[in-house]
Amino acid sequence: MMSARSMPAPIPTPDTEAFWQAASESRFLLRRCLSCARTHWYPRAICPHCLGDTEWVEGPTTGTIYSYTVMRRVPVPYAVAYVALDDGPTLLTNLVDCDFDTLHIGQPVTLAWVATEGGPNVPCFTPAAESSAAR
């Protein structure tokens, strides 16, 4: 496992303020379209799929690694990944609390909240514990 790197605090916008407020309470929200019922990431008031109005809903806290890369030529190495959420969209995030050499595409992950420098927590993901049935 690598040591943690510090994360700058996000700067909320009017479109993301509710997301960051929920994140400070360790709640993961997504926007869902009232017309086509699809969820999407990045939070925005208008659905990118059908241009319908959207609402905030609790998002899934599990997913799988779709793609990833490990940044090693920096003072504190870190992993960036696209995570395909279970029953949700794919989002760009960080992988934390893991051995970067054991990561693989298709690996199950779970939500892990990471503290920032003076702001709300940010959603990252960590490899899910494998059950004995999965081995």
C-alpha positions in Angstrom: 0.0 0.0 0.0 1.1 3.5 -0.8 0.9 6.4 1.6 -2.0 8.8 1.2 -1.6 12.0 -0.7 -3.3 15.1 0.3 -6.4 16.2 -1.7 -7.3 19.8 -2.3 -10.8 20.8 -1.2 -13.4 21.0 -4.1 -14.9 24.3 -5.0 -18.7 23.8 -5.1 -20.8 25.5 -7.8 -24.5 26.1 -7.7 -25.0 22.8 -9.6 -22.8 20.8 -7.3 -23.5 22.4 -3.9 -26.0 19.7 -2.8 -23.6 17.0 -3.9 -20.8 18.4 -1.7 -23.1 19.0 1.2 -24.1 15.3 1.1 -20.5 14.3 0.7 -19.6 16.1 3.9 -22.2 13.7 5.5 -20.6 10.7 3.7 -23.6 10.3 1.4 -23.0 9.7 -2.3 -25.6 11.4 -4.6 -26.1 11.2 -8.3 -28.5 13.1 -10.6 -31.4 11.0 -12.2 -33.5 12.2 -15.1 -37.2 12.6 -14.4 -38.0 11.8 -18.0 -35.7 8.9 -19.1 -34.8 7.7 -15.5 -31.1 7.4 -16.3 -28.5 8.5 -13.8 -25.4 10.4 -14.8 -22.1 11.7 -13.6 -21.0 14.7 -13.5 -23.9 16.3 -11.6 -25.8 18.7 -13.7 -29.4 20.0 -13.7 -30.2 18.9 -17.3 -30.0 15.3 -18.4 -27.2 14.8 -20.9 -29.1 11.9 -22.5 -32.5 13.5 -23.2 -32.3 17.1 -21.9 -34.9 16.4 -19.2 -35.0 17.8 -15.7 -33.1 15.9 -13.0 -33.3 15.1 -9.3 -30.8 14.1 -6.6 -30.9 10.4 -5.7 -28.6 8.1 -3.5 -26.0 6.5 -5.8 -24.6 3.0 -5.6 -21.5 2.5 -3.5 -20.1 -0.4 -5.4 -18.8 -0.9 -8.9 -16.0 -2.4 -11.0 -12.8 -1.0 -12.4 -13.3 -0.2 -16.1 -9.9 1.2 -16.7 -7.0 2.6 -14.5 -3.5 4.0 -14.5 -1.0 4.4 -11.7 1.0 7.6 -11.5 4.4 6.6 -10.2 6.7 9.5 -11.3 5.3 11.8 -8.6 6.3 12.3 -4.9 3.4 10.2 -3.7 2.2 7.7 -6.3 -1.6 7.4 -6.9 -4.1 5.5 -9.0 -6.8 7.1 -11.2 -9.6 4.9 -12.6 -12.8 4.9 -14.4 -15.2 3.0 -12.2 -18.4 1.6 -13.6 -20.9 1.9 -10.8 -23.4 -0.9 -10.2 -26.7 0.3 -11.7 -25.2 3.7 -12.5 -22.8 5.7 -14.7 -19.0 5.4 -15.1 -17.0 8.0 -13.2 -13.4 9.1 -13.1 -12.0 8.8 -9.5 -9.1 7.8 -7.4 -8.3 4.3 -6.1 -7.2 4.4 -2.5 -6.1 2.1 0.3 -4.7 -0.6 -2.0 -1.7 -2.3 -3.5 -1.4 -0.7 -6.9 0.4 -3.8 -8.3 -2.7 -6.0 -7.6 -5.3 -3.8 -9.3 -7.0 -5.2 -12.4 -9.8 -4.3 -14.9 -13.1 -5.8 -13.8 -12.1 -5.8 -10.1 -14.9 -5.0 -7.7 -14.6 -1.8 -5.7 -16.5 0.0 -3.0 -16.9 3.6 -2.1 -14.3 5.1 0.3 -14.6 8.7 1.5 -11.3 10.6 1.5 -10.8 13.8 3.6 -9.7 16.9 1.8 -7.7 19.9 2.9 -10.4 21.9 4.7 -13.4 20.8 2.6 -15.9 18.0 2.2 -14.9 14.4 1.7 -14.4 13.3 -1.9 -15.7 9.9 -3.2 -12.9 7.5 -4.1 -12.9 3.7 -4.4 -11.0 0.9 -2.8 -10.9 -2.8 -3.8 -13.8 -4.8 -2.3 -13.0 -7.5 0.1 -13.2 -10.9 -1.7 -15.6 -13.4 -0.3 -14.5 -17.0 0.1 -17.2 -18.0 -2.5 -15.6 -15.7 -5.1 -12.2 -17.3 -4.8 
